[in-house]
Amino acid sequence: RKEVEQDPGPFNVPEGATVAFNCTYSNSASQSFFWYRQDCRKEPKLLMSVYSSGNEDGRFTAQLNRASQYISLLIRDSKLSDSATYLCVVDTGGFKTIFGAGTRLFVKA
Amino acid sequence: EPEVTQTPSHQVTQMGQEVILRCVPISNHLYFYWYRQILGQKVEFLVSFYNNEISEKSEIFDDQFSVERPDGSNFTLKIRSTKLEDSAMYFCASSPFDEQYFGPGTRLTVT
């Protein structure tokens, strides 16, 4: 089983759509969880941290289910500028960070 | 807004040569990281650094690699005896605790 697994997509959605991404992780001792976005040939940019209680930042909502070792990201009212690769990131504790391979999103007008 | 910087943006080197990639982390951050991303592949953890020593390293980070914080601002990755398969984008990141902020990367091309 991969340490961090994501559906590679691509997801092709129209503007205004709601889209959800999922991620699973294998190390139950993992401590911290994040979503990053990466534009083509650019550095990953932090989108949001993910907490057990769930958290929301504008159109973005992240959820964590520790029992199922599952993380999700929901994007509402998709914009053209949301087109990117979304990276699920897990800190296993001890300062080792594992990235998923990413889910590609294309938002079309 | 403070940001992580990296130099050079692109480095071309011949196989067998040594390269040093440089990073200036955000000034009040305590944790530093190096990652690499081979074109079309995922971001891979190389090493983390805290309190002037390596905290964690991956299987990739073998004797060919070393890291250093030579002064209060720079954080460097040295790759000795480069191989063709070392061609990748190398990202530096810094963190105040858990959220990491990435530099723009150095594209290393080994010919």
Backbone of each chain as ProteinMPNN parsed JSONL, in Angstrom:
{"seq_chain_A": "RKEVEQDPGPFNVPEGATVAFNCTYSNSASQSFFWYRQDCRKEPKLLMSVYSSGNEDGRFTAQLNRASQYISLLIRDSKLSDSATYLCVVDTGGFKTIFGAGTRLFVKA", "coords_chain_A": {"N_chain_A": [[0.848, -1.199, 0.0], [0.546, 2.218, -0.853], [2.152, 4.994, 0.755], [0.853, 7.495, 0.83], [-2.043, 7.978, -0.847], [-3.707, 9.048, -3.735], [-6.442, 9.788, -5.939], [-5.562, 10.085, -9.231], [-6.919, 11.555, -11.135], [-7.509, 13.031, -14.387], [-9.771, 15.531, -13.07], [-12.347, 16.989, -14.699], [-14.18, 19.799, -14.684], [-17.013, 22.032, -14.893], [-17.027, 25.628, -14.581], [-18.143, 26.837, -11.45], [-18.935, 24.438, -10.451], [-19.042, 21.883, -7.863], [-16.432, 20.085, -6.414], [-14.807, 17.151, -5.238], [-12.006, 15.817, -3.566], [-10.164, 12.932, -2.633], [-8.084, 11.237, -0.243], [-5.924, 8.78, 1.013], [-4.003, 7.467, 3.742], [-1.263, 5.512, 4.967], [0.154, 5.24, 7.359], [-0.698, 4.989, 10.571], [0.234, 6.438, 12.682], [0.62, 8.974, 11.854], [0.805, 12.536, 12.081], [0.22, 15.208, 11.26], [-1.628, 16.935, 8.721], [-2.144, 18.033, 5.396], [-3.309, 20.068, 2.675], [-1.952, 20.93, -0.389], [-1.507, 23.026, -3.267], [-0.348, 22.724, -6.586], [0.873, 24.407, -9.276], [1.645, 24.065, -12.781], [4.978, 23.152, -13.097], [5.735, 24.707, -10.94], [6.342, 25.644, -7.481], [5.013, 23.741, -4.688], [2.187, 25.09, -3.032], [0.909, 26.013, 0.081], [-2.358, 25.158, 0.833], [-4.294, 24.511, 2.814], [-4.266, 23.462, 6.254], [-5.286, 20.37, 7.765], [-7.683, 19.383, 10.045], [-8.901, 17.301, 12.715], [-11.404, 18.096, 13.459], [-12.353, 19.161, 11.211], [-12.081, 21.739, 8.757], [-12.599, 24.97, 7.306], [-12.09, 27.189, 4.622], [-13.107, 29.781, 3.123], [-14.164, 28.885, -0.009], [-13.236, 26.368, 0.261], [-13.142, 23.233, 1.895], [-11.882, 21.061, 4.294], [-11.514, 17.736, 5.488], [-10.803, 15.32, 8.009], [-10.471, 11.933, 8.744], [-9.464, 10.041, 11.119], [-9.787, 7.43, 11.979], [-10.411, 6.004, 9.675], [-8.273, 6.713, 8.235], [-8.199, 8.762, 6.284], [-8.5, 11.547, 4.16], [-10.07, 14.489, 3.007], [-10.887, 16.913, 0.472], [-12.933, 19.544, -0.36], [-14.092, 21.537, -2.926], [-15.971, 24.29, -3.535], [-18.104, 26.032, -5.879], [-16.354, 26.267, -8.193], [-13.576, 27.917, -9.702], [-11.959, 29.196, -12.669], [-9.336, 29.676, -12.026], [-8.808, 27.769, -10.149], [-7.795, 25.579, -11.365], [-5.345, 23.194, -11.235], [-2.862, 21.053, -9.723], [-3.688, 19.106, -6.98], [-2.313, 18.401, -3.924], [-2.04, 15.949, -1.524], [-0.774, 15.869, 1.69], [1.182, 14.4, 4.181], [2.412, 14.441, 7.406], [4.491, 12.352, 9.001], [5.276, 12.515, 11.537], [8.171, 13.233, 13.48], [9.35, 14.779, 11.586], [9.258, 13.943, 8.909], [7.95, 14.158, 5.775], [5.376, 13.182, 3.656], [4.323, 13.183, 0.357], [1.392, 12.884, -1.609], [0.753, 11.695, -4.956], [-0.795, 13.492, -6.253], [-3.793, 15.112, -7.479], [-5.169, 16.0, -10.479], [-6.861, 18.908, -11.503], [-9.067, 20.35, -13.77], [-10.705, 23.207, -14.561], [-13.303, 24.359, -16.473], [-14.532, 26.93, -18.612]], "CA_chain_A": [[0.0, 0.0, 0.0], [1.314, 3.452, -0.916], [2.073, 5.765, 2.004], [-0.218, 8.469, 0.641], [-2.646, 7.613, -2.119], [-4.731, 9.961, -4.247], [-6.96, 9.561, -7.27], [-4.787, 11.015, -10.065], [-7.765, 12.333, -12.032], [-7.926, 14.395, -14.07], [-11.149, 15.933, -12.903], [-12.719, 18.082, -15.6], [-15.453, 20.303, -14.185], [-17.331, 23.388, -15.365], [-17.021, 26.701, -13.568], [-19.288, 26.827, -10.56], [-19.186, 23.081, -9.93], [-18.422, 21.427, -6.624], [-15.604, 18.907, -6.691], [-14.222, 16.595, -4.014], [-10.828, 14.961, -3.713], [-9.93, 12.05, -1.503], [-6.702, 10.831, -0.01], [-5.761, 7.85, 2.134], [-2.621, 7.34, 4.184], [-1.073, 4.178, 5.528], [0.779, 5.268, 8.684], [-1.688, 5.429, 11.548], [0.876, 7.343, 13.639], [0.792, 10.285, 11.226], [0.434, 13.578, 13.024], [-0.31, 16.429, 10.666], [-2.139, 16.684, 7.382], [-2.247, 19.3, 4.674], [-3.522, 20.119, 1.229], [-1.184, 21.92, -1.14], [-1.763, 23.037, -4.69], [0.859, 22.931, -7.38], [0.682, 24.764, -10.676], [2.623, 23.393, -13.639], [6.387, 23.532, -12.976], [5.912, 25.649, -9.851], [6.461, 25.027, -6.176], [3.759, 23.522, -3.958], [1.748, 26.191, -2.16], [0.002, 25.541, 1.124], [-3.765, 25.535, 0.695], [-4.817, 24.499, 4.169], [-4.031, 22.339, 7.147], [-6.494, 19.567, 7.942], [-7.833, 19.043, 11.446], [-9.913, 16.268, 12.967], [-12.711, 18.745, 13.569], [-12.693, 19.719, 9.909], [-11.894, 23.181, 8.68], [-13.124, 25.606, 6.102], [-11.462, 28.461, 4.265], [-13.823, 30.264, 1.941], [-14.811, 27.847, -0.825], [-12.514, 25.113, 0.491], [-13.401, 22.542, 3.149], [-11.062, 19.858, 4.448], [-11.947, 16.839, 6.55], [-9.877, 14.246, 8.362], [-11.05, 10.811, 9.475], [-8.28, 9.277, 11.58], [-10.123, 6.0, 12.09], [-10.34, 5.436, 8.332], [-7.032, 7.189, 7.624], [-8.777, 9.334, 5.074], [-8.549, 13.012, 4.152], [-10.807, 14.963, 1.84], [-10.912, 18.341, 0.162], [-14.102, 19.923, -1.146], [-14.021, 22.88, -3.501], [-17.291, 24.743, -3.996], [-18.116, 27.162, -6.816], [-15.031, 26.221, -8.83], [-13.149, 29.021, -10.578], [-10.921, 28.813, -13.633], [-8.037, 29.749, -11.348], [-8.6, 26.587, -9.302], [-7.132, 24.544, -12.166], [-4.022, 22.931, -10.661], [-2.753, 19.724, -9.122], [-3.899, 19.194, -5.536], [-1.418, 17.443, -3.284], [-2.326, 15.543, -0.145], [0.538, 15.803, 2.341], [1.082, 13.809, 5.52], [3.624, 14.473, 8.23], [4.428, 11.106, 9.762], [5.861, 12.747, 12.86], [9.605, 13.097, 13.305], [9.805, 15.666, 10.524], [9.299, 13.33, 7.594], [6.716, 14.551, 5.112], [5.108, 12.364, 2.471], [3.382, 13.769, -0.587], [0.713, 12.067, -2.59], [1.126, 12.004, -6.339], [-1.584, 14.637, -6.703], [-4.996, 14.987, -8.297], [-5.235, 17.142, -11.397], [-8.178, 19.518, -11.694], [-9.242, 21.323, -14.854], [-11.986, 23.898, -14.495], [-13.507, 24.923, -17.803], [-15.563, 27.969, -18.72]], "C_chain_A": [[0.881, 1.246, 0.0], [1.125, 4.228, 0.373], [0.965, 6.806, 1.957], [-0.768, 8.243, -0.764], [-3.752, 8.592, -2.494], [-5.205, 9.47, -5.606], [-6.252, 10.559, -8.192], [-5.632, 11.926, -10.944], [-7.371, 12.073, -13.478], [-9.433, 14.525, -13.851], [-11.381, 17.129, -13.83], [-14.103, 18.57, -15.185], [-15.733, 21.672, -14.788], [-17.202, 24.383, -14.22], [-18.284, 26.609, -12.731], [-19.591, 25.473, -9.947], [-18.543, 22.893, -8.564], [-17.648, 20.149, -6.924], [-14.95, 18.452, -5.394], [-13.059, 15.676, -4.354], [-10.638, 14.149, -2.446], [-8.478, 11.639, -1.436], [-6.705, 9.831, 1.141], [-4.28, 7.752, 2.484], [-2.47, 6.05, 4.975], [-0.547, 4.18, 6.966], [-0.179, 5.845, 9.713], [-1.096, 6.377, 12.585], [1.066, 8.743, 13.073], [0.158, 11.367, 12.075], [-0.283, 14.763, 12.408], [-0.626, 16.173, 9.198], [-2.407, 18.016, 6.696], [-2.726, 19.043, 3.251], [-2.673, 21.253, 0.673], [-1.725, 21.926, -2.571], [-0.447, 23.305, -5.412], [0.45, 23.242, -8.809], [1.854, 24.197, -11.464], [4.017, 23.992, -13.47], [6.652, 24.604, -11.911], [6.04, 24.895, -8.533], [5.09, 24.739, -5.569], [3.454, 24.724, -3.066], [0.722, 25.656, -1.177], [-1.4, 26.072, 0.88], [-4.412, 25.602, 2.077], [-4.33, 23.287, 4.944], [-5.361, 21.617, 7.342], [-6.561, 19.106, 9.386], [-8.945, 18.02, 11.608], [-11.315, 16.857, 13.022], [-13.198, 19.26, 12.222], [-12.412, 21.209, 9.903], [-12.258, 23.7, 7.306], [-12.391, 26.916, 5.88], [-12.108, 28.938, 2.978], [-14.53, 29.126, 1.219], [-14.229, 26.455, -0.572], [-12.829, 24.537, 1.876], [-12.583, 21.268, 3.189], [-11.572, 19.05, 5.628], [-10.889, 15.767, 6.769], [-10.641, 13.175, 9.123], [-9.886, 9.912, 9.874], [-8.564, 7.782, 11.623], [-9.991, 5.306, 10.735], [-9.071, 5.828, 7.602], [-7.315, 7.796, 6.259], [-8.874, 10.846, 5.237], [-9.312, 13.437, 2.905], [-10.665, 16.468, 1.689], [-12.11, 18.588, -0.736], [-13.9, 21.343, -1.636], [-15.405, 23.224, -4.043], [-17.116, 25.886, -4.994], [-16.763, 27.3, -7.516], [-14.796, 27.401, -9.757], [-12.116, 28.485, -11.566], [-9.558, 28.753, -12.963], [-7.782, 28.586, -10.388], [-7.918, 25.456, -10.059], [-5.692, 24.395, -11.701], [-3.973, 21.455, -10.28], [-2.832, 19.886, -7.613], [-3.167, 18.041, -4.859], [-1.848, 17.194, -1.842], [-0.98, 15.279, 0.529], [0.363, 15.351, 3.782], [2.44, 13.901, 6.211], [3.553, 13.269, 9.153], [4.904, 11.277, 11.198], [7.354, 12.53, 12.745], [10.104, 13.81, 12.081], [10.013, 14.977, 9.196], [7.943, 13.546, 6.936], [6.55, 13.77, 3.826], [4.037, 13.045, 1.635], [2.673, 12.675, -1.379], [1.111, 12.506, -3.988], [0.296, 13.137, -6.932], [-2.782, 14.254, -7.534], [-5.083, 16.223, -9.171], [-6.68, 17.597, -11.565], [-8.114, 20.496, -12.853], [-10.639, 21.913, -14.705], [-12.172, 24.628, -15.819], [-14.669, 25.907, -17.796], [-16.812, 27.418, -19.384]], "O_chain_A": [[1.848, 1.327, 0.758], [0.077, 4.141, 1.013], [0.226, 6.981, 2.926], [-0.03, 8.312, -1.748], [-4.616, 8.92, -1.681], [-4.459, 8.817, -6.336], [-6.334, 11.765, -7.959], [-5.146, 12.941, -11.444], [-6.928, 10.966, -13.78], [-10.237, 13.75, -14.369], [-10.689, 18.144, -13.743], [-15.086, 17.841, -15.317], [-14.805, 22.394, -15.154], [-17.262, 24.018, -13.046], [-19.366, 26.333, -13.25], [-20.407, 25.367, -9.032], [-17.638, 23.627, -8.167], [-18.147, 19.249, -7.6], [-14.583, 19.273, -4.553], [-13.116, 14.878, -5.289], [-10.912, 14.613, -1.339], [-7.746, 11.684, -2.425], [-7.413, 10.02, 2.131], [-3.415, 7.933, 1.627], [-3.425, 5.558, 5.575], [-0.777, 3.226, 7.71], [-0.44, 7.048, 9.724], [-1.841, 7.052, 13.296], [1.62, 9.611, 13.748], [-0.879, 11.16, 12.705], [-1.265, 15.264, 12.955], [-0.009, 15.341, 8.532], [-2.834, 18.987, 7.32], [-2.567, 17.951, 2.706], [-2.674, 22.372, 1.187], [-2.323, 20.95, -3.023], [0.432, 24.01, -4.916], [-0.227, 22.451, -9.466], [2.908, 23.889, -10.908], [4.214, 25.19, -13.673], [7.655, 25.316, -11.967], [5.871, 23.677, -8.474], [4.113, 25.414, -5.895], [4.344, 25.293, -2.434], [-0.209, 24.941, -1.55], [-1.607, 27.277, 0.737], [-4.998, 26.616, 2.456], [-4.024, 22.238, 4.377], [-6.428, 22.186, 7.111], [-5.614, 18.508, 9.897], [-9.817, 17.889, 10.75], [-12.292, 16.194, 12.673], [-14.326, 19.739, 12.107], [-12.499, 21.865, 10.941], [-12.229, 22.986, 6.304], [-12.108, 27.655, 6.823], [-11.705, 28.546, 1.882], [-15.406, 28.477, 1.791], [-14.699, 25.473, -1.146], [-12.792, 25.243, 2.884], [-12.585, 20.487, 2.238], [-12.006, 19.605, 6.637], [-10.181, 15.365, 5.846], [-11.383, 13.487, 10.054], [-9.389, 9.124, 9.069], [-7.687, 6.967, 11.337], [-9.522, 4.171, 10.65], [-8.806, 5.352, 6.498], [-6.752, 7.399, 5.239], [-9.267, 11.358, 6.285], [-9.198, 12.799, 1.858], [-10.366, 17.188, 2.641], [-12.281, 17.918, -1.754], [-13.577, 22.242, -0.859], [-15.936, 22.526, -4.907], [-16.121, 26.61, -4.963], [-16.114, 28.343, -7.428], [-15.686, 27.826, -10.494], [-11.483, 27.457, -11.328], [-8.73, 27.899, -13.281], [-6.673, 28.432, -9.875], [-7.503, 24.471, -9.448], [-4.91, 25.344, -11.762], [-4.931, 20.712, -10.493], [-2.123, 20.71, -7.035], [-3.376, 16.871, -5.181], [-1.996, 18.126, -1.052], [-0.146, 14.548, -0.006], [-0.493, 15.857, 4.508], [3.466, 13.493, 5.668], [2.657, 13.176, 9.992], [4.936, 10.324, 11.976], [7.772, 11.686, 11.952], [11.178, 13.485, 11.574], [10.874, 15.394, 8.422], [6.911, 13.157, 7.483], [7.465, 13.701, 3.005], [2.983, 13.431, 2.14], [3.278, 11.675, -1.765], [1.728, 13.555, -4.174], [0.637, 13.68, -7.984], [-2.796, 13.221, -8.204], [-5.073, 17.35, -8.677], [-7.591, 16.789, -11.745], [-7.234, 21.355, -12.917], [-11.634, 21.187, -14.723], [-11.319, 25.41, -16.237], [-15.651, 25.737, -17.073], [-17.789, 28.146, -19.562]]}, "seq_chain_B": "EPEVTQTPSHQVTQMGQEVILRCVPISNHLYFYWYRQILGQKVEFLVSFYNNEISEKSEIFDDQFSVERPDGSNFTLKIRSTKLEDSAMYFCASSPFDEQYFGPGTRLTVT", "coords_chain_B": {"N_chain_B": [[5.301, 40.108, 2.186], [7.116, 37.574, 3.791], [9.319, 35.246, 2.134], [10.552, 32.084, 0.93], [13.647, 31.79, -0.635], [15.519, 30.634, -3.478], [18.584, 29.73, -5.007], [20.759, 28.645, -7.678], [18.19, 29.435, -10.164], [18.197, 27.694, -12.253], [20.382, 25.083, -12.92], [22.942, 23.748, -14.764], [24.883, 20.914, -15.138], [27.728, 18.756, -15.549], [27.824, 15.197, -15.668], [29.124, 13.583, -12.817], [30.148, 15.84, -11.645], [30.148, 18.147, -8.852], [27.492, 19.809, -7.183], [26.104, 22.681, -5.593], [23.22, 23.624, -4.076], [21.349, 26.404, -3.154], [19.526, 27.945, -0.491], [17.471, 30.346, 1.061], [15.848, 30.381, 3.907], [12.681, 31.402, 5.437], [12.956, 33.966, 7.843], [12.349, 33.626, 10.677], [11.824, 30.963, 10.921], [12.192, 27.546, 12.004], [12.543, 24.976, 11.12], [13.768, 23.064, 8.433], [13.766, 21.923, 5.07], [14.542, 19.704, 2.357], [13.43, 18.783, -0.851], [12.845, 16.751, -3.752], [11.711, 16.758, -7.147], [11.196, 14.838, -9.74], [10.649, 15.316, -13.193], [7.265, 15.171, -13.975], [6.708, 13.449, -11.937], [6.0, 12.646, -8.451], [6.405, 14.85, -5.587], [9.24, 14.326, -3.643], [10.398, 13.583, -0.44], [13.52, 14.506, 0.901], [15.232, 15.333, 3.085], [15.129, 16.526, 6.468], [15.8, 19.241, 8.706], [16.901, 20.483, 11.757], [17.748, 22.609, 14.411], [20.428, 22.728, 13.734], [21.074, 20.18, 12.892], [20.528, 17.064, 11.113], [17.237, 15.911, 11.108], [15.607, 13.96, 10.014], [15.894, 11.641, 7.336], [15.465, 10.478, 3.96], [15.458, 7.376, 2.089], [16.55, 8.047, -0.291], [18.382, 9.974, 0.27], [21.41, 9.543, 0.373], [24.946, 8.87, 0.803], [25.791, 10.522, -1.17], [24.644, 12.941, -0.891], [24.539, 15.965, 1.033], [23.749, 18.262, 3.671], [23.781, 21.621, 4.875], [23.937, 24.316, 7.17], [25.434, 26.965, 6.82], [25.601, 29.537, 7.832], [23.657, 32.02, 9.57], [21.564, 32.337, 7.811], [21.574, 30.957, 5.309], [20.8, 27.794, 3.73], [21.971, 24.854, 2.589], [22.159, 22.408, -0.052], [24.212, 19.879, -0.978], [25.269, 18.05, -3.72], [27.133, 15.404, -4.563], [29.262, 14.118, -7.14], [27.433, 13.964, -9.451], [24.689, 12.31, -11.11], [22.973, 11.221, -14.104], [20.349, 10.656, -13.396], [19.89, 12.342, -11.298], [18.826, 14.613, -12.261], [16.352, 16.933, -11.844], [13.751, 18.89, -10.23], [14.606, 20.746, -7.457], [13.381, 21.457, -4.345], [13.372, 23.696, -1.657], [12.144, 24.027, 1.651], [10.709, 25.816, 4.386], [9.703, 26.005, 7.829], [7.704, 27.177, 10.551], [6.701, 25.503, 12.435], [4.754, 23.255, 11.733], [3.422, 23.735, 9.248], [4.605, 24.039, 6.012], [6.571, 26.108, 3.897], [7.352, 26.71, 0.635], [10.213, 27.243, -1.461], [10.89, 28.615, -4.784], [12.274, 26.708, -6.193], [15.068, 24.894, -7.65], [16.033, 24.066, -10.807], [17.731, 21.286, -11.719], [19.855, 20.126, -14.119], [21.477, 17.417, -15.36], [24.023, 16.554, -17.488]], "CA_chain_B": [[5.21, 38.81, 2.856], [8.401, 36.871, 3.677], [9.248, 34.05, 1.309], [11.767, 31.289, 0.788], [14.286, 32.016, -1.935], [16.479, 29.602, -3.869], [19.478, 30.036, -6.125], [20.228, 29.34, -8.856], [16.887, 28.918, -10.589], [18.504, 26.573, -13.135], [21.787, 24.708, -12.879], [23.31, 22.668, -15.676], [26.178, 20.39, -14.744], [28.094, 17.501, -16.207], [27.853, 13.997, -14.845], [30.336, 13.446, -12.023], [30.469, 17.092, -10.973], [29.47, 18.463, -7.588], [26.705, 21.041, -7.224], [25.562, 23.178, -4.329], [21.973, 24.365, -4.239], [21.245, 27.309, -2.005], [18.189, 28.325, -0.048], [17.357, 31.242, 2.206], [14.52, 30.164, 4.509], [12.043, 32.532, 6.103], [13.928, 34.248, 8.902], [12.063, 33.135, 12.025], [11.477, 29.554, 10.866], [13.135, 26.705, 12.734], [12.659, 23.662, 10.48], [14.131, 23.239, 7.031], [13.581, 20.679, 4.331], [14.819, 19.605, 0.924], [12.636, 17.817, -1.611], [13.093, 16.779, -5.186], [10.594, 16.334, -7.981], [11.552, 14.482, -11.109], [9.594, 15.785, -14.094], [6.119, 14.277, -14.149], [6.543, 12.561, -10.79], [5.572, 13.329, -7.235], [7.399, 15.488, -4.734], [9.846, 13.309, -2.769], [11.138, 14.075, 0.714], [14.925, 14.131, 0.987], [15.842, 15.504, 4.401], [14.688, 17.629, 7.309], [16.949, 19.792, 9.447], [16.451, 21.298, 12.877], [18.755, 22.822, 15.449], [21.745, 22.479, 13.138], [21.384, 18.8, 12.567], [19.503, 16.351, 10.362], [16.199, 15.276, 11.924], [15.1, 12.776, 9.343], [16.286, 11.591, 5.933], [14.855, 9.385, 3.221], [16.388, 6.395, 1.492], [17.215, 8.714, -1.414], [19.433, 10.85, 0.816], [22.53, 8.682, 0.746], [26.221, 9.573, 0.996], [26.001, 11.471, -2.273], [24.012, 14.192, -0.51], [24.78, 16.522, 2.362], [23.118, 19.553, 3.903], [24.538, 22.463, 5.787], [23.469, 25.68, 7.404], [26.757, 27.544, 7.085], [25.48, 30.776, 8.605], [22.316, 32.149, 10.133], [20.494, 32.539, 6.843], [21.56, 30.025, 4.193], [20.627, 26.359, 3.94], [22.462, 24.352, 1.308], [22.148, 20.99, -0.389], [25.335, 19.527, -1.842], [25.16, 16.753, -4.389], [28.458, 15.029, -5.076], [29.339, 13.126, -8.219], [26.069, 13.923, -9.985], [24.33, 11.296, -12.102], [21.886, 11.672, -14.977], [19.072, 10.513, -12.694], [19.724, 13.435, -10.334], [18.119, 15.705, -12.935], [15.052, 17.106, -11.188], [13.563, 20.161, -9.538], [14.894, 20.623, -6.031], [12.685, 22.473, -3.573], [13.663, 23.92, -0.249], [10.989, 24.51, 2.396], [10.958, 26.113, 5.794], [8.486, 25.878, 8.624], [7.792, 27.596, 11.946], [6.417, 24.298, 13.212], [4.336, 22.148, 10.879], [3.103, 24.173, 7.888], [5.845, 24.292, 5.277], [6.509, 27.096, 2.829], [8.337, 26.262, -0.341], [10.858, 28.141, -2.394], [10.507, 28.399, -6.185], [12.954, 25.539, -6.73], [16.202, 24.934, -8.574], [15.989, 22.974, -11.793], [19.059, 20.732, -11.962], [19.982, 19.302, -15.321], [22.779, 16.735, -15.43], [24.231, 16.101, -18.882]], "C_chain_B": [[6.536, 38.063, 2.688], [8.245, 35.603, 2.855], [10.598, 33.342, 1.304], [12.356, 31.568, -0.593], [15.301, 30.909, -2.191], [17.312, 30.083, -5.042], [20.37, 28.837, -6.414], [18.85, 28.797, -9.218], [17.085, 27.703, -11.508], [20.005, 26.334, -13.108], [22.005, 23.559, -13.863], [24.704, 22.205, -15.297], [26.468, 19.098, -15.5], [28.122, 16.372, -15.191], [29.182, 13.915, -14.097], [30.74, 14.702, -11.28], [29.686, 17.227, -9.676], [28.679, 19.749, -7.77], [26.266, 21.401, -5.813], [24.341, 24.021, -4.644], [21.743, 25.159, -2.964], [19.813, 27.746, -1.755], [18.33, 29.339, 1.073], [15.954, 31.062, 2.775], [13.935, 31.459, 5.063], [12.692, 32.718, 7.469], [13.582, 33.682, 10.276], [11.646, 31.664, 12.041], [12.59, 28.711, 11.466], [13.438, 25.386, 12.033], [12.862, 23.862, 8.988], [14.126, 21.877, 6.348], [14.133, 20.83, 2.917], [13.963, 18.49, 0.347], [13.155, 17.818, -3.041], [11.832, 16.299, -5.902], [11.119, 16.091, -9.382], [10.371, 14.827, -12.001], [8.502, 14.749, -14.262], [5.864, 13.348, -12.983], [6.184, 13.362, -9.54], [6.742, 13.968, -6.498], [7.911, 14.444, -3.736], [10.648, 13.991, -1.653], [12.585, 13.597, 0.654], [15.409, 14.165, 2.435], [15.159, 16.647, 5.135], [15.826, 17.996, 8.267], [16.408, 20.706, 10.529], [17.584, 21.427, 13.874], [20.144, 22.391, 14.969], [22.098, 21.01, 12.954], [20.225, 18.147, 11.81], [18.533, 15.69, 11.332], [15.763, 13.947, 11.324], [15.629, 12.805, 7.908], [15.661, 10.377, 5.274], [15.931, 8.458, 2.681], [17.148, 7.017, 0.325], [18.462, 9.451, -0.922], [20.577, 9.988, 1.321], [23.802, 9.517, 0.835], [26.538, 10.572, -0.106], [25.523, 12.881, -1.875], [24.512, 14.658, 0.855], [24.077, 17.87, 2.453], [23.925, 20.304, 4.951], [23.795, 23.771, 5.979], [24.71, 26.466, 7.813], [26.724, 28.842, 7.887], [24.036, 30.88, 9.056], [21.201, 32.234, 9.119], [20.448, 31.467, 5.763], [21.39, 28.579, 4.629], [20.979, 25.721, 2.606], [22.306, 22.839, 1.193], [23.31, 20.752, -1.352], [25.098, 18.14, -2.416], [26.514, 16.457, -5.026], [28.303, 14.052, -6.227], [27.964, 12.908, -8.863], [25.911, 12.865, -11.078], [23.183, 11.85, -12.945], [20.554, 11.666, -14.228], [18.881, 11.526, -11.562], [19.024, 14.637, -10.962], [16.699, 15.784, -12.386], [14.935, 18.559, -10.762], [13.803, 19.905, -8.066], [14.247, 21.79, -5.295], [13.206, 22.503, -2.143], [12.358, 24.383, 0.404], [11.417, 24.861, 3.805], [9.622, 26.165, 6.528], [8.715, 26.449, 10.017], [7.516, 26.444, 12.902], [5.969, 23.15, 12.323], [3.993, 22.564, 9.452], [4.383, 24.588, 7.179], [5.59, 25.247, 4.118], [7.69, 26.837, 1.903], [8.948, 27.419, -1.108], [10.478, 27.775, -3.819], [11.244, 27.238, -6.855], [14.171, 25.867, -7.565], [16.056, 23.752, -9.52], [17.411, 22.523, -12.07], [19.009, 19.827, -13.182], [21.388, 18.732, -15.362], [22.949, 16.159, -16.832], [25.403, 15.125, -18.988]], "O_chain_B": [[7.029, 37.929, 1.568], [7.193, 34.963, 2.866], [11.633, 33.924, 1.627], [11.639, 31.577, -1.594], [15.863, 30.326, -1.263], [16.816, 30.752, -5.948], [20.706, 28.085, -5.499], [18.397, 27.809, -8.64], [16.251, 26.798, -11.539], [20.797, 27.265, -13.255], [21.332, 22.531, -13.795], [25.611, 23.025, -15.149], [25.563, 18.442, -16.017], [28.408, 16.578, -14.012], [30.242, 14.15, -14.679], [31.58, 14.648, -10.382], [28.704, 16.523, -9.439], [29.141, 20.675, -8.436], [26.083, 20.533, -4.959], [24.417, 25.003, -5.383], [21.919, 24.658, -1.853], [19.009, 27.893, -2.676], [19.201, 29.209, 1.933], [14.981, 31.537, 2.191], [14.619, 32.48, 5.142], [12.951, 31.742, 8.174], [14.5, 33.28, 10.992], [11.165, 31.17, 13.06], [13.761, 29.089, 11.449], [14.456, 24.749, 12.308], [12.223, 24.707, 8.362], [14.43, 20.845, 6.946], [14.183, 21.927, 2.362], [13.789, 17.426, 0.941], [13.815, 18.76, -3.48], [11.017, 15.556, -5.357], [11.443, 17.028, -10.112], [9.219, 14.65, -11.605], [8.76, 13.605, -14.638], [4.927, 12.55, -13.012], [6.078, 14.589, -9.574], [7.906, 13.663, -6.757], [7.127, 13.766, -3.072], [11.472, 14.868, -1.913], [12.847, 12.423, 0.39], [15.924, 13.175, 2.953], [14.677, 17.602, 4.527], [16.685, 17.176, 8.588], [15.579, 21.58, 10.274], [18.296, 20.46, 14.147], [20.916, 21.777, 15.705], [23.271, 20.645, 12.873], [19.089, 18.618, 11.864], [18.945, 14.995, 12.261], [15.577, 12.953, 12.026], [15.794, 13.879, 7.33], [15.363, 9.378, 5.929], [17.129, 8.715, 2.796], [18.248, 6.58, -0.012], [19.468, 9.532, -1.628], [20.706, 9.732, 2.518], [23.734, 10.742, 0.931], [27.459, 11.377, 0.026], [25.951, 13.878, -2.456], [24.862, 13.849, 1.714], [23.841, 18.533, 1.442], [24.633, 19.725, 5.775], [23.119, 24.265, 5.076], [25.001, 26.615, 9.0], [27.703, 29.201, 8.541], [23.275, 29.921, 8.932], [20.026, 32.208, 9.483], [19.355, 31.097, 5.334], [21.774, 28.189, 5.731], [20.346, 26.019, 1.593], [22.32, 22.106, 2.181], [23.372, 21.362, -2.42], [24.773, 17.192, -1.701], [26.97, 17.177, -5.915], [27.353, 13.272, -6.285], [27.411, 11.808, -8.82], [26.83, 12.569, -11.842], [22.515, 12.809, -12.562], [19.73, 12.563, -14.406], [17.821, 11.561, -10.936], [18.668, 15.581, -10.256], [15.941, 14.818, -12.456], [15.867, 19.349, -10.906], [13.265, 18.957, -7.495], [14.525, 22.955, -5.58], [13.443, 21.469, -1.52], [11.555, 25.062, -0.236], [12.359, 24.285, 4.349], [8.564, 26.345, 5.925], [9.776, 26.245, 10.608], [8.024, 26.41, 14.023], [6.7, 22.173, 12.16], [4.255, 21.801, 8.522], [5.152, 25.397, 7.696], [4.552, 25.201, 3.458], [8.844, 26.758, 2.324], [8.299, 28.431, -1.37], [9.826, 26.756, -4.051], [10.882, 26.828, -7.958], [14.296, 26.961, -8.114], [15.968, 22.6, -9.097], [18.215, 23.292, -12.598], [18.216, 18.888, -13.253], [22.37, 19.474, -15.395], [22.122, 15.377, -17.299], [25.713, 14.649, -20.08]]}, "name": "protein", "num_of_chains": 2, "seq": "RKEVEQDPGPFNVPEGATVAFNCTYSNSASQSFFWYRQDCRKEPKLLMSVYSSGNEDGRFTAQLNRASQYISLLIRDSKLSDSATYLCVVDTGGFKTIFGAGTRLFVKAEPEVTQTPSHQVTQMGQEVILRCVPISNHLYFYWYRQILGQKVEFLVSFYNNEISEKSEIFDDQFSVERPDGSNFTLKIRSTKLEDSAMYFCASSPFDEQYFGPGTRLTVT"}
